Amino acid sequence: MNTLIFVTMLFGAAFAASGLEKDAPIESQVLETDIGGAFRNAWSGNGISVQELGSAKAGPDNTLVQVIQGEYSYTAPDGSVIKTLYIADENGSRVEGAHLPVAPPAPELPPYIARALEWAKAHPYNEEAELKKTYQ
């Protein structure tokens, strides 16, 4: 359900950013489904193009996971083509596009923090043992 909402929001953003008519014609459309839950959806019209594929697979704990991947593109008011790729699966949603901001690289850890993390990794806390010491 979250994936559907996310994809709908992406399409809405594409329409809003394009500044095109709300009743734009769809020039081509393909929707194919199969009994196993896989689908292909593609349509274009008024300078907007959308393509996506979906399928279901077994997740890590034998649950059913829906995987959706696709892309959409449209022409921005300045004439540049905006293309966005996306995938949603058991690991969440990931979106890529040259027009999207990129986070700066993470700074290096200060040496004293790195040493503290190494020490904590080498000396794991055992809550059960600590409780036994306290109540003996």
Secondary structure, DSSP 4 states (H G I P E B T S, - for coil): -HHHHHHHHHHHHHHHHHT--TTPPP-EEEEEE-TTS-EEEEEEETTEEEEEEEEEEE-TTS-EEEEEEEEEEEE-TTSPEEEEEEEEETTEEEEE-TTS--PPPPPPPPHHHHHHHHHHHHS---HHHHHHHHT-
